Amino acid sequence: MNTLERITQRPDTMGGKPCIRGMRVTVGMIVGQIAAGATTEQLLVEYPYLEPEDITQALRYAAWRAEEREVALASA
């Protein structure tokens, strides 16, 4: 996996959750907004201090973490 240099994790920022470049913007917030239907362009307008690569790396980080463990899902 390539380095995710834009994802930071500090105990004193957002309770240690993974954030974007040390800001109070969590990976979870970005992934949640995308899951709710927001586009990258909408996020960049709503959060002008974000850059496109911030969103890309947040999604890559979330995908990597999702692959890291098994989660029980309801059967169909």
PQR file with spaces between the fields and no chain letter, atoms N, CA, C, O and H, PARSE charges and radii, in Angstrom:
ATOM       1  N    MET     1       0.848   -1.183    0.000 -0.4000 1.5000
ATOM       2  CA   MET     1       0.000    0.000    0.000 -0.0000 2.0000
ATOM       3  C    MET     1       0.886    1.236    0.000  0.5500 1.7000
ATOM       4  O    MET     1       1.866    1.313    0.740 -0.5500 1.4000
ATOM       5  N    ASN     2       0.531    2.192   -0.831 -0.4000 1.5000
ATOM       6  CA   ASN     2       1.276    3.448   -0.877 -0.0000 2.0000
ATOM       7  C    ASN     2       1.096    4.206    0.423  0.5500 1.7000
ATOM       8  O    ASN     2       0.137    3.975    1.160 -0.5500 1.4000
ATOM       9  H    ASN     2      -0.265    2.130   -1.433  0.4000 1.0000
ATOM      10  N    THR     3       2.004    5.095    0.698 -0.4000 1.5000
ATOM      11  CA   THR     3       1.938    5.903    1.910 -0.0000 2.0000
ATOM      12  C    THR     3       0.756    6.845    1.867  0.5500 1.7000
ATOM      13  O    THR     3       0.473    7.469    0.845 -0.5500 1.4000
ATOM      14  H    THR     3       2.783    5.283    0.100  0.4000 1.0000
ATOM      15  N    LEU     4       0.077    6.938    2.982 -0.4000 1.5000
ATOM      16  CA   LEU     4      -1.047    7.864    3.111 -0.0000 2.0000
ATOM      17  C    LEU     4      -0.582    9.035    3.970  0.5500 1.7000
ATOM      18  O    LEU     4      -0.951    9.150    5.139 -0.5500 1.4000
ATOM      19  H    LEU     4       0.307    6.431    3.813  0.4000 1.0000
ATOM      20  N    GLU     5       0.223    9.889    3.382 -0.4000 1.5000
ATOM      21  CA   GLU     5       0.851   10.965    4.136 -0.0000 2.0000
ATOM      22  C    GLU     5      -0.125   12.054    4.581  0.5500 1.7000
ATOM      23  O    GLU     5       0.227   12.883    5.420 -0.5500 1.4000
ATOM      24  H    GLU     5       0.522    9.796    2.432  0.4000 1.0000
ATOM      25  N    ARG     6      -1.322   12.068    4.046 -0.4000 1.5000
ATOM      26  CA   ARG     6      -2.307   13.079    4.437 -0.0000 2.0000
ATOM      27  C    ARG     6      -3.184   12.620    5.603  0.5500 1.7000
ATOM      28  O    ARG     6      -3.937   13.415    6.165 -0.5500 1.4000
ATOM      29  H    ARG     6      -1.608   11.394    3.365  0.4000 1.0000
ATOM      30  N    ILE     7      -3.088   11.361    5.959 -0.4000 1.5000
ATOM      31  CA   ILE     7      -3.883   10.838    7.068 -0.0000 2.0000
ATOM      32  C    ILE     7      -3.019   10.883    8.327  0.5500 1.7000
ATOM      33  O    ILE     7      -1.944   10.286    8.380 -0.5500 1.4000
ATOM      34  H    ILE     7      -2.476   10.716    5.502  0.4000 1.0000
ATOM      35  N    THR     8      -3.505   11.594    9.329 -0.4000 1.5000
ATOM      36  CA   THR     8      -2.774   11.721   10.591 -0.0000 2.0000
ATOM      37  C    THR     8      -3.631   11.185   11.727  0.5500 1.7000
ATOM      38  O    THR     8      -4.858   11.132   11.637 -0.5500 1.4000
ATOM      39  H    THR     8      -4.379   12.078    9.286  0.4000 1.0000
ATOM      40  N    GLN     9      -2.962   10.796   12.780 -0.4000 1.5000
ATOM      41  CA   GLN     9      -3.670   10.263   13.947 -0.0000 2.0000
ATOM      42  C    GLN     9      -2.912   10.717   15.185  0.5500 1.7000
ATOM      43  O    GLN     9      -1.784   10.290   15.435 -0.5500 1.4000
ATOM      44  H    GLN     9      -1.966   10.839   12.853  0.4000 1.0000
ATOM      45  N    ARG    10      -3.558   11.597   15.960 -0.4000 1.5000
ATOM      46  CA   ARG    10      -2.946   12.140   17.172 -0.0000 2.0000
ATOM      47  C    ARG    10      -3.938   12.023   18.321  0.5500 1.7000
ATOM      48  O    ARG    10      -5.122   12.315   18.152 -0.5500 1.4000
ATOM      49  H    ARG    10      -4.474   11.943   15.757  0.4000 1.0000
ATOM      50  N    PRO    11      -3.467   11.604   19.472 -0.5600 1.5000
ATOM      51  CA   PRO    11      -4.374   11.449   20.612  0.2800 2.0000
ATOM      52  C    PRO    11      -5.104   12.740   20.997  0.5500 1.7000
ATOM      53  O    PRO    11      -6.222   12.691   21.510 -0.5500 1.4000
ATOM      54  N    ASP    12      -4.479   13.886   20.752 -0.4000 1.5000
ATOM      55  CA   ASP    12      -5.074   15.162   21.162 -0.0000 2.0000
ATOM      56  C    ASP    12      -5.939   15.817   20.079  0.5500 1.7000
ATOM      57  O    ASP    12      -6.429   16.930   20.271 -0.5500 1.4000
ATOM      58  H    ASP    12      -3.570   13.926   20.336  0.4000 1.0000
ATOM      59  N    THR    13      -6.129   15.143   18.956 -0.4000 1.5000
ATOM      60  CA   THR    13      -6.968   15.686   17.883 -0.0000 2.0000
ATOM      61  C    THR    13      -8.105   14.716   17.600  0.5500 1.7000
ATOM      62  O    THR    13      -7.868   13.585   17.176 -0.5500 1.4000
ATOM      63  H    THR    13      -5.732   14.239   18.800  0.4000 1.0000
ATOM      64  N    MET    14      -9.321   15.145   17.829 -0.4000 1.5000
ATOM      65  CA   MET    14     -10.527   14.356   17.570 -0.0000 2.0000
ATOM      66  C    MET    14     -10.473   12.979   18.249  0.5500 1.7000
ATOM      67  O    MET    14     -10.909   11.973   17.689 -0.5500 1.4000
ATOM      68  H    MET    14      -9.514   16.064   18.174  0.4000 1.0000
ATOM      69  N    GLY    15      -9.937   12.967   19.447 -0.4000 1.5000
ATOM      70  CA   GLY    15      -9.904   11.734   20.219 -0.0000 2.0000
ATOM      71  C    GLY    15      -9.057   10.631   19.614  0.5500 1.7000
ATOM      72  O    GLY    15      -9.281    9.454   19.895 -0.5500 1.4000
ATOM      73  H    GLY    15      -9.583   13.784   19.902  0.4000 1.0000
ATOM      74  N    GLY    16      -8.091   10.993   18.792 -0.4000 1.5000
ATOM      75  CA   GLY    16      -7.215    9.998   18.185 -0.0000 2.0000
ATOM      76  C    GLY    16      -7.743    9.374   16.914  0.5500 1.7000
ATOM      77  O    GLY    16      -7.131    8.453   16.373 -0.5500 1.4000
ATOM      78  H    GLY    16      -7.909   11.950   18.564  0.4000 1.0000
ATOM      79  N    LYS    17      -8.883    9.870   16.425 -0.4000 1.5000
ATOM      80  CA   LYS    17      -9.429    9.327   15.169 -0.0000 2.0000
ATOM      81  C    LYS    17      -8.541    9.759   14.002  0.5500 1.7000
ATOM      82  O    LYS    17      -7.903   10.809   14.067 -0.5500 1.4000
ATOM      83  H    LYS    17      -9.379   10.619   16.864  0.4000 1.0000
ATOM      84  N    PRO    18      -8.496    8.957   12.938 -0.5600 1.5000
ATOM      85  CA   PRO    18      -7.738    9.350   11.755  0.2800 2.0000
ATOM      86  C    PRO    18      -8.327   10.626   11.148  0.5500 1.7000
ATOM      87  O    PRO    18      -9.530   10.719   10.907 -0.5500 1.4000
ATOM      88  N    CYS    19      -7.457   11.598   10.909 -0.4000 1.5000
ATOM      89  CA   CYS    19      -7.878   12.908   10.393 -0.0000 2.0000
ATOM      90  C    CYS    19      -7.099   13.256    9.139  0.5500 1.7000
ATOM      91  O    CYS    19      -6.141   12.578    8.767 -0.5500 1.4000
ATOM      92  H    CYS    19      -6.480   11.523   11.105  0.4000 1.0000
ATOM      93  N    ILE    20      -7.530   14.317    8.507 -0.4000 1.5000
ATOM      94  CA   ILE    20      -6.859   14.828    7.317 -0.0000 2.0000
ATOM      95  C    ILE    20      -5.865   15.906    7.722  0.5500 1.7000
ATOM      96  O    ILE    20      -6.244   16.935    8.280 -0.5500 1.4000
ATOM      97  H    ILE    20      -8.308   14.867    8.810  0.4000 1.0000
ATOM      98  N    ARG    21      -4.601   15.664    7.439 -0.4000 1.5000
ATOM      99  CA   ARG    21      -3.515   16.626    7.646 -0.0000 2.0000
ATOM     100  C    ARG    21      -3.552   17.337    8.996  0.5500 1.7000
ATOM     101  O    ARG    21      -3.268   18.532    9.076 -0.5500 1.4000
ATOM     102  H    ARG    21      -4.293   14.828    6.985  0.4000 1.0000
ATOM     103  N    GLY    22      -3.896   16.618   10.045 -0.4000 1.5000
ATOM     104  CA   GLY    22      -3.894   17.188   11.379 -0.0000 2.0000
ATOM     105  C    GLY    22      -5.066   18.101   11.686  0.5500 1.7000
ATOM     106  O    GLY    22      -5.145   18.668   12.776 -0.5500 1.4000
ATOM     107  H    GLY    22      -4.127   15.647    9.980  0.4000 1.0000
ATOM     108  N    MET    23      -5.974   18.247   10.736 -0.4000 1.5000
ATOM     109  CA   MET    23      -7.150   19.097   10.943 -0.0000 2.0000
ATOM     110  C    MET    23      -8.222   18.314   11.686  0.5500 1.7000
ATOM     111  O    MET    23      -8.102   17.106   11.890 -0.5500 1.4000
ATOM     112  H    MET    23      -5.909   17.787    9.851  0.4000 1.0000
ATOM     113  N    ARG    24      -9.245   19.004   12.075 -0.4000 1.5000
ATOM     114  CA   ARG    24     -10.359   18.366   12.785 -0.0000 2.0000
ATOM     115  C    ARG    24     -11.404   17.845   11.790  0.5500 1.7000
ATOM     116  O    ARG    24     -12.608   17.986   12.002 -0.5500 1.4000
ATOM     117  H    ARG    24      -9.343   19.985   11.909  0.4000 1.0000
ATOM     118  N    VAL    25     -10.922   17.254   10.724 -0.4000 1.5000
ATOM     119  CA   VAL    25     -11.762   16.622    9.708 -0.0000 2.0000
ATOM     120  C    VAL    25     -11.385   15.151    9.711  0.5500 1.7000
ATOM     121  O    VAL    25     -10.268   14.790    9.340 -0.5500 1.4000
ATOM     122  H    VAL    25      -9.944   17.140   10.552  0.4000 1.0000
ATOM     123  N    THR    26     -12.322   14.299   10.131 -0.4000 1.5000
ATOM     124  CA   THR    26     -11.995   12.877   10.244 -0.0000 2.0000
ATOM     125  C    THR    26     -12.239   12.130    8.934  0.5500 1.7000
ATOM     126  O    THR    26     -13.041   12.531    8.091 -0.5500 1.4000
ATOM     127  H    THR    26     -13.229   14.592   10.432  0.4000 1.0000
ATOM     128  N    VAL    27     -11.520   11.044    8.812 -0.4000 1.5000
ATOM     129  CA   VAL    27     -11.736   10.141    7.678 -0.0000 2.0000
ATOM     130  C    VAL    27     -13.191    9.676    7.692  0.5500 1.7000
ATOM     131  O    VAL    27     -13.838    9.609    6.647 -0.5500 1.4000
ATOM     132  H    VAL    27     -10.869   10.718    9.497  0.4000 1.0000
ATOM     133  N    GLY    28     -13.697    9.356    8.878 -0.4000 1.5000
ATOM     134  CA   GLY    28     -15.082    8.897    8.997 -0.0000 2.0000
ATOM     135  C    GLY    28     -16.088    9.911    8.491  0.5500 1.7000
ATOM     136  O    GLY    28     -17.093    9.537    7.888 -0.5500 1.4000
ATOM     137  H    GLY    28     -13.172    9.411    9.727  0.4000 1.0000
ATOM     138  N    MET    29     -15.835   11.180    8.725 -0.4000 1.5000
ATOM     139  CA   MET    29     -16.751   12.221    8.244 -0.0000 2.0000
ATOM     140  C    MET    29     -16.770   12.239    6.717  0.5500 1.7000
ATOM     141  O    MET    29     -17.831   12.321    6.098 -0.5500 1.4000
ATOM     142  H    MET    29     -15.018   11.484    9.215  0.4000 1.0000
ATOM     143  N    ILE    30     -15.598   12.163    6.130 -0.4000 1.5000
ATOM     144  CA   ILE    30     -15.520   12.185    4.666 -0.0000 2.0000
ATOM     145  C    ILE    30     -16.199   10.951    4.077  0.5500 1.7000
ATOM     146  O    ILE    30     -16.999   11.067    3.148 -0.5500 1.4000
ATOM     147  H    ILE    30     -14.736   12.097    6.632  0.4000 1.0000
ATOM     148  N    VAL    31     -15.889    9.787    4.606 -0.4000 1.5000
ATOM     149  CA   VAL    31     -16.487    8.549    4.095 -0.0000 2.0000
ATOM     150  C    VAL    31     -18.002    8.576    4.299  0.5500 1.7000
ATOM     151  O    VAL    31     -18.754    8.154    3.421 -0.5500 1.4000
ATOM     152  H    VAL    31     -15.239    9.693    5.361  0.4000 1.0000
ATOM     153  N    GLY    32     -18.443    9.064    5.435 -0.4000 1.5000
ATOM     154  CA   GLY    32     -19.879    9.160    5.694 -0.0000 2.0000
ATOM     155  C    GLY    32     -20.584   10.080    4.719  0.5500 1.7000
ATOM     156  O    GLY    32     -21.683    9.775    4.255 -0.5500 1.4000
ATOM     157  H    GLY    32     -17.832    9.407    6.148  0.4000 1.0000
ATOM     158  N    GLN    33     -19.960   11.202    4.406 -0.4000 1.5000
ATOM     159  CA   GLN    33     -20.556   12.142    3.446 -0.0000 2.0000
ATOM     160  C    GLN    33     -20.638   11.519    2.051  0.5500 1.7000
ATOM     161  O    GLN    33     -21.645   11.666    1.360 -0.5500 1.4000
ATOM     162  H    GLN    33     -19.067   11.449    4.783  0.4000 1.0000
ATOM     163  N    ILE    34     -19.578   10.826    1.644 -0.4000 1.5000
ATOM     164  CA   ILE    34     -19.587   10.155    0.330 -0.0000 2.0000
ATOM     165  C    ILE    34     -20.672    9.073    0.315  0.5500 1.7000
ATOM     166  O    ILE    34     -21.406    8.940   -0.664 -0.5500 1.4000
ATOM     167  H    ILE    34     -18.760   10.707    2.205  0.4000 1.0000
ATOM     168  N    ALA    35     -20.768    8.308    1.396 -0.4000 1.5000
ATOM     169  CA   ALA    35     -21.784    7.250    1.477 -0.0000 2.0000
ATOM     170  C    ALA    35     -23.195    7.817    1.431  0.5500 1.7000
ATOM     171  O    ALA    35     -24.117    7.159    0.950 -0.5500 1.4000
ATOM     172  H    ALA    35     -20.172    8.416    2.191  0.4000 1.0000
ATOM     173  N    ALA    36     -23.363    9.032    1.928 -0.4000 1.5000
ATOM     174  CA   ALA    36     -24.680    9.677    1.921 -0.0000 2.0000
ATOM     175  C    ALA    36     -24.997   10.324    0.577  0.5500 1.7000
ATOM     176  O    ALA    36     -26.070   10.900    0.401 -0.5500 1.4000
ATOM     177  H    ALA    36     -22.614    9.566    2.319  0.4000 1.0000
ATOM     178  N    GLY    37     -24.064   10.231   -0.373 -0.4000 1.5000
ATOM     179  CA   GLY    37     -24.340   10.735   -1.713 -0.0000 2.0000
ATOM     180  C    GLY    37     -23.597   11.981   -2.115  0.5500 1.7000
ATOM     181  O    GLY    37     -23.759   12.448   -3.242 -0.5500 1.4000
ATOM     182  H    GLY    37     -23.192    9.763   -0.230  0.4000 1.0000
ATOM     183  N    ALA    38     -22.778   12.545   -1.230 -0.4000 1.5000
ATOM     184  CA   ALA    38     -22.019   13.744   -1.593 -0.0000 2.0000
ATOM     185  C    ALA    38     -20.940   13.379   -2.608  0.5500 1.7000
ATOM     186  O    ALA    38     -20.388   12.279   -2.574 -0.5500 1.4000
ATOM     187  H    ALA    38     -22.646   12.166   -0.314  0.4000 1.0000
ATOM     188  N    THR    39     -20.655   14.289   -3.486 -0.4000 1.5000
ATOM     189  CA   THR    39     -19.582   14.097   -4.451 -0.0000 2.0000
ATOM     190  C    THR    39     -18.315   14.766   -3.923  0.5500 1.7000
ATOM     191  O    THR    39     -18.354   15.584   -3.005 -0.5500 1.4000
ATOM     192  H    THR    39     -21.103   15.183   -3.513  0.4000 1.0000
ATOM     193  N    THR    40     -17.206   14.395   -4.526 -0.4000 1.5000
ATOM     194  CA   THR    40     -15.947   15.045   -4.166 -0.0000 2.0000
ATOM     195  C    THR    40     -16.054   16.547   -4.365  0.5500 1.7000
ATOM     196  O    THR    40     -15.595   17.325   -3.529 -0.5500 1.4000
ATOM     197  H    THR    40     -17.174   13.730   -5.272  0.4000 1.0000
ATOM     198  N    GLU    41     -16.657   16.951   -5.464 -0.4000 1.5000
ATOM     199  CA   GLU    41     -16.799   18.379   -5.760 -0.0000 2.0000
ATOM     200  C    GLU    41     -17.618   19.091   -4.685  0.5500 1.7000
ATOM     201  O    GLU    41     -17.286   20.208   -4.287 -0.5500 1.4000
ATOM     202  H    GLU    41     -17.030   16.320   -6.143  0.4000 1.0000
ATOM     203  N    GLN    42     -18.680   18.452   -4.218 -0.4000 1.5000
ATOM     204  CA   GLN    42     -19.501   19.056   -3.163 -0.0000 2.0000
ATOM     205  C    GLN    42     -18.705   19.201   -1.867  0.5500 1.7000
ATOM     206  O    GLN    42     -18.798   20.225   -1.189 -0.5500 1.4000
ATOM     207  H    GLN    42     -18.950   17.545   -4.541  0.4000 1.0000
ATOM     208  N    LEU    43     -17.937   18.193   -1.530 -0.4000 1.5000
ATOM     209  CA   LEU    43     -17.126   18.274   -0.317 -0.0000 2.0000
ATOM     210  C    LEU    43     -16.086   19.380   -0.422  0.5500 1.7000
ATOM     211  O    LEU    43     -15.816   20.075    0.557 -0.5500 1.4000
ATOM     212  H    LEU    43     -17.862   17.362   -2.081  0.4000 1.0000
ATOM     213  N    LEU    44     -15.503   19.545   -1.599 -0.4000 1.5000
ATOM     214  CA   LEU    44     -14.498   20.593   -1.776 -0.0000 2.0000
ATOM     215  C    LEU    44     -15.111   21.984   -1.661  0.5500 1.7000
ATOM     216  O    LEU    44     -14.443   22.919   -1.219 -0.5500 1.4000
ATOM     217  H    LEU    44     -15.723   18.980   -2.395  0.4000 1.0000
ATOM     218  N    VAL    45     -16.360   22.127   -2.049 -0.4000 1.5000
ATOM     219  CA   VAL    45     -17.044   23.413   -1.900 -0.0000 2.0000
ATOM     220  C    VAL    45     -17.412   23.631   -0.429  0.5500 1.7000
ATOM     221  O    VAL    45     -17.217   24.721    0.110 -0.5500 1.4000
ATOM     222  H    VAL    45     -16.902   21.368   -2.408  0.4000 1.0000
ATOM     223  N    GLU    46     -17.943   22.593    0.211 -0.4000 1.5000
ATOM     224  CA   GLU    46     -18.377   22.705    1.595 -0.0000 2.0000
ATOM     225  C    GLU    46     -17.202   22.871    2.560  0.5500 1.7000
ATOM     226  O    GLU    46     -17.325   23.542    3.585 -0.5500 1.4000
ATOM     227  H    GLU    46     -18.101   21.708   -0.227  0.4000 1.0000
ATOM     228  N    TYR    47     -16.077   22.265    2.233 -0.4000 1.5000
ATOM     229  CA   TYR    47     -14.869   22.334    3.066 -0.0000 2.0000
ATOM     230  C    TYR    47     -13.722   22.836    2.186  0.5500 1.7000
ATOM     231  O    TYR    47     -12.909   22.034    1.727 -0.5500 1.4000
ATOM     232  H    TYR    47     -15.977   21.720    1.401  0.4000 1.0000
ATOM     233  N    PRO    48     -13.642   24.144    1.945 -0.5600 1.5000
ATOM     234  CA   PRO    48     -12.666   24.683    0.992  0.2800 2.0000
ATOM     235  C    PRO    48     -11.204   24.464    1.373  0.5500 1.7000
ATOM     236  O    PRO    48     -10.322   24.645    0.533 -0.5500 1.4000
ATOM     237  N    TYR    49     -10.932   24.088    2.591 -0.4000 1.5000
ATOM     238  CA   TYR    49      -9.553   23.822    3.017 -0.0000 2.0000
ATOM     239  C    TYR    49      -9.124   22.400    2.664  0.5500 1.7000
ATOM     240  O    TYR    49      -7.957   22.049    2.841 -0.5500 1.4000
ATOM     241  H    TYR    49     -11.648   23.942    3.273  0.4000 1.0000
ATOM     242  N    LEU    50     -10.045   21.579    2.171 -0.4000 1.5000
ATOM     243  CA   LEU    50      -9.687   20.241    1.702 -0.0000 2.0000
ATOM     244  C    LEU    50      -9.207   20.300    0.264  0.5500 1.7000
ATOM     245  O    LEU    50      -9.558   21.207   -0.490 -0.5500 1.4000
ATOM     246  H    LEU    50     -10.993   21.864    2.028  0.4000 1.0000
ATOM     247  N    GLU    51      -8.403   19.320   -0.098 -0.4000 1.5000
ATOM     248  CA   GLU    51      -7.911   19.184   -1.464 -0.0000 2.0000
ATOM     249  C    GLU    51      -8.385   17.830   -1.998  0.5500 1.7000
ATOM     250  O    GLU    51      -8.648   16.922   -1.209 -0.5500 1.4000
ATOM     251  H    GLU    51      -8.118   18.583    0.515  0.4000 1.0000
ATOM     252  N    PRO    52      -8.498   17.678   -3.304 -0.5600 1.5000
ATOM     253  CA   PRO    52      -8.977   16.406   -3.856  0.2800 2.0000
ATOM     254  C    PRO    52      -8.212   15.188   -3.333  0.5500 1.7000
ATOM     255  O    PRO    52      -8.815   14.148   -3.068 -0.5500 1.4000
ATOM     256  N    GLU    53      -6.904   15.305   -3.185 -0.4000 1.5000
ATOM     257  CA   GLU    53      -6.107   14.174   -2.705 -0.0000 2.0000
ATOM     258  C    GLU    53      -6.450   13.810   -1.267  0.5500 1.7000
ATOM     259  O    GLU    53      -6.290   12.653   -0.880 -0.5500 1.4000
ATOM     260  H    GLU    53      -6.413   16.149   -3.401  0.4000 1.0000
ATOM     261  N    ASP    54      -6.918   14.769   -0.460 -0.4000 1.5000
ATOM     262  CA   ASP    54      -7.361   14.477    0.901 -0.0000 2.0000
ATOM     263  C    ASP    54      -8.509   13.476    0.879  0.5500 1.7000
ATOM     264  O    ASP    54      -8.523   12.519    1.653 -0.5500 1.4000
ATOM     265  H    ASP    54      -7.048   15.709   -0.775  0.4000 1.0000
ATOM     266  N    ILE    55      -9.456   13.699   -0.001 -0.4000 1.5000
ATOM     267  CA   ILE    55     -10.633   12.833   -0.099 -0.0000 2.0000
ATOM     268  C    ILE    55     -10.235   11.464   -0.638  0.5500 1.7000
ATOM     269  O    ILE    55     -10.695   10.438   -0.139 -0.5500 1.4000
ATOM     270  H    ILE    55      -9.444   14.476   -0.630  0.4000 1.0000
ATOM     271  N    THR    56      -9.388   11.450   -1.647 -0.4000 1.5000
ATOM     272  CA   THR    56      -8.910   10.187   -2.208 -0.0000 2.0000
ATOM     273  C    THR    56      -8.215    9.355   -1.153  0.5500 1.7000
ATOM     274  O    THR    56      -8.474    8.157   -1.037 -0.5500 1.4000
ATOM     275  H    THR    56      -9.014   12.284   -2.053  0.4000 1.0000
ATOM     276  N    GLN    57      -7.330    9.977   -0.378 -0.4000 1.5000
ATOM     277  CA   GLN    57      -6.610    9.224    0.638 -0.0000 2.0000
ATOM     278  C    GLN    57      -7.524    8.783    1.776  0.5500 1.7000
ATOM     279  O    GLN    57      -7.311    7.717    2.353 -0.5500 1.4000
ATOM     280  H    GLN    57      -7.120   10.950   -0.473  0.4000 1.0000
ATOM     281  N    ALA    58      -8.526    9.571    2.109 -0.4000 1.5000
ATOM     282  CA   ALA    58      -9.488    9.158    3.138 -0.0000 2.0000
ATOM     283  C    ALA    58     -10.209    7.890    2.698  0.5500 1.7000
ATOM     284  O    ALA    58     -10.387    6.967    3.493 -0.5500 1.4000
ATOM     285  H    ALA    58      -8.699   10.437    1.641  0.4000 1.0000
ATOM     286  N    LEU    59     -10.621    7.843    1.443 -0.4000 1.5000
ATOM     287  CA   LEU    59     -11.309    6.663    0.924 -0.0000 2.0000
ATOM     288  C    LEU    59     -10.370    5.459    0.846  0.5500 1.7000
ATOM     289  O    LEU    59     -10.773    4.336    1.148 -0.5500 1.4000
ATOM     290  H    LEU    59     -10.476    8.592    0.797  0.4000 1.0000
ATOM     291  N    ARG    60      -9.130    5.688    0.446 -0.4000 1.5000
ATOM     292  CA   ARG    60      -8.155    4.597    0.401 -0.0000 2.0000
ATOM     293  C    ARG    60      -7.875    4.059    1.792  0.5500 1.7000
ATOM     294  O    ARG    60      -7.761    2.849    1.984 -0.5500 1.4000
ATOM     295  H    ARG    60      -8.802    6.600    0.201  0.4000 1.0000
ATOM     296  N    TYR    61      -7.763    4.954    2.761 -0.4000 1.5000
ATOM     297  CA   TYR    61      -7.526    4.538    4.150 -0.0000 2.0000
ATOM     298  C    TYR    61      -8.702    3.697    4.655  0.5500 1.7000
ATOM     299  O    TYR    61      -8.502    2.647    5.265 -0.5500 1.4000
ATOM     300  H    TYR    61      -7.855    5.937    2.606  0.4000 1.0000
ATOM     301  N    ALA    62      -9.913    4.157    4.403 -0.4000 1.5000
ATOM     302  CA   ALA    62     -11.102    3.424    4.856 -0.0000 2.0000
ATOM     303  C    ALA    62     -11.175    2.051    4.196  0.5500 1.7000
ATOM     304  O    ALA    62     -11.521    1.069    4.853 -0.5500 1.4000
ATOM     305  H    ALA    62     -10.076    5.011    3.908  0.4000 1.0000
ATOM     306  N    ALA    63     -10.858    1.969    2.918 -0.4000 1.5000
ATOM     307  CA   ALA    63     -10.873    0.676    2.217 -0.0000 2.0000
ATOM     308  C    ALA    63      -9.827   -0.257    2.800  0.5500 1.7000
ATOM     309  O    ALA    63     -10.089   -1.445    2.986 -0.5500 1.4000
ATOM     310  H    ALA    63     -10.578    2.767    2.384  0.4000 1.0000
ATOM     311  N    TRP    64      -8.656    0.264    3.087 -0.4000 1.5000
ATOM     312  CA   TRP    64      -7.589   -0.539    3.684 -0.0000 2.0000
ATOM     313  C    TRP    64      -8.021   -1.073    5.044  0.5500 1.7000
ATOM     314  O    TRP    64      -7.802   -2.246    5.348 -0.5500 1.4000
ATOM     315  H    TRP    64      -8.443    1.229    2.935  0.4000 1.0000
ATOM     316  N    ARG    65      -8.632   -0.221    5.864 -0.4000 1.5000
ATOM     317  CA   ARG    65      -9.084   -0.648    7.194 -0.0000 2.0000
ATOM     318  C    ARG    65     -10.208   -1.673    7.096  0.5500 1.7000
ATOM     319  O    ARG    65     -10.278   -2.596    7.908 -0.5500 1.4000
ATOM     320  H    ARG    65      -8.809    0.731    5.617  0.4000 1.0000
ATOM     321  N    ALA    66     -11.079   -1.520    6.116 -0.4000 1.5000
ATOM     322  CA   ALA    66     -12.179   -2.472    5.946 -0.0000 2.0000
ATOM     323  C    ALA    66     -11.655   -3.857    5.579  0.5500 1.7000
ATOM     324  O    ALA    66     -12.242   -4.863    5.978 -0.5500 1.4000
ATOM     325  H    ALA    66     -11.022   -0.770    5.457  0.4000 1.0000
ATOM     326  N    GLU    67     -10.580   -3.923    4.839 -0.4000 1.5000
ATOM     327  CA   GLU    67      -9.968   -5.199    4.452 -0.0000 2.0000
ATOM     328  C    GLU    67      -9.214   -5.835    5.609  0.5500 1.7000
ATOM     329  O    GLU    67      -8.912   -7.028    5.582 -0.5500 1.4000
ATOM     330  H    GLU    67     -10.102   -3.107    4.515  0.4000 1.0000
ATOM     331  N    GLU    68      -8.913   -5.041    6.615 -0.4000 1.5000
ATOM     332  CA   GLU    68      -8.063   -5.491    7.714 -0.0000 2.0000
ATOM     333  C    GLU    68      -8.770   -6.454    8.654  0.5500 1.7000
ATOM     334  O    GLU    68      -8.107   -7.249    9.321 -0.5500 1.4000
ATOM     335  H    GLU    68      -9.158   -4.072    6.637  0.4000 1.0000
ATOM     336  N    ARG    69     -10.091   -6.407    8.728 -0.4000 1.5000
ATOM     337  CA   ARG    69     -10.806   -7.264    9.667 -0.0000 2.0000
ATOM     338  C    ARG    69     -12.117   -7.752    9.060  0.5500 1.7000
ATOM     339  O    ARG    69     -12.668   -7.137    8.147 -0.5500 1.4000
ATOM     340  H    ARG    69     -10.629   -5.761    8.186  0.4000 1.0000
ATOM     341  N    GLU    70     -12.598   -8.866    9.587 -0.4000 1.5000
ATOM     342  CA   GLU    70     -13.872   -9.391    9.129 -0.0000 2.0000
ATOM     343  C    GLU    70     -14.995   -8.779    9.946  0.5500 1.7000
ATOM     344  O    GLU    70     -14.877   -8.607   11.159 -0.5500 1.4000
ATOM     345  H    GLU    70     -12.151   -9.366   10.328  0.4000 1.0000
ATOM     346  N    VAL    71     -16.069   -8.459    9.275 -0.4000 1.5000
ATOM     347  CA   VAL    71     -17.257   -7.902    9.927 -0.0000 2.0000
ATOM     348  C    VAL    71     -18.430   -8.798    9.591  0.5500 1.7000
ATOM     349  O    VAL    71     -18.685   -9.072    8.419 -0.5500 1.4000
ATOM     350  H    VAL    71     -16.165   -8.600    8.290  0.4000 1.0000
ATOM     351  N    ALA    72     -19.141   -9.255   10.599 -0.4000 1.5000
ATOM     352  CA   ALA    72     -20.302  -10.110   10.357 -0.0000 2.0000
ATOM     353  C    ALA    72     -21.429   -9.283    9.746  0.5500 1.7000
ATOM     354  O    ALA    72     -21.782   -8.222   10.260 -0.5500 1.4000
ATOM     355  H    ALA    72     -18.933   -9.032   11.551  0.4000 1.0000
ATOM     356  N    LEU    73     -21.983   -9.776    8.657 -0.4000 1.5000
ATOM     357  CA   LEU    73     -23.093   -9.102    7.980 -0.0000 2.0000
ATOM     358  C    LEU    73     -24.328   -9.976    8.075  0.5500 1.7000
ATOM     359  O    LEU    73     -24.233  -11.197    8.201 -0.5500 1.4000
ATOM     360  H    LEU    73     -21.696  -10.639    8.240  0.4000 1.0000
ATOM     361  N    ALA    74     -25.476   -9.347    8.013 -0.4000 1.5000
ATOM     362  CA   ALA    74     -26.748  -10.090    8.026 -0.0000 2.0000
ATOM     363  C    ALA    74     -26.851  -10.887    6.727  0.5500 1.7000
ATOM     364  O    ALA    74     -26.455  -10.407    5.665 -0.5500 1.4000
ATOM     365  H    ALA    74     -25.554   -8.356    7.910  0.4000 1.0000
ATOM     366  N    SER    75     -27.377  -12.088    6.814 -0.4000 1.5000
ATOM     367  CA   SER    75     -27.549  -12.877    5.586 -0.0000 2.0000
ATOM     368  C    SER    75     -28.815  -12.415    4.869  0.5500 1.7000
ATOM     369  O    SER    75     -29.760  -11.929    5.490 -0.5500 1.4000
ATOM     370  H    SER    75     -27.699  -12.479    7.676  0.4000 1.0000
ATOM     371  N    ALA    76     -28.807  -12.576    3.561 -0.4000 1.5000
ATOM     372  CA   ALA    76     -29.917  -12.094    2.733 -0.0000 2.0000
ATOM     373  C    ALA    76     -31.104  -13.005    2.802  0.5500 1.7000
ATOM     374  O    ALA    76     -32.122  -12.741    2.162 -0.5500 1.4000
ATOM     375  H    ALA    76     -28.039  -12.971    3.057  0.4000 1.0000
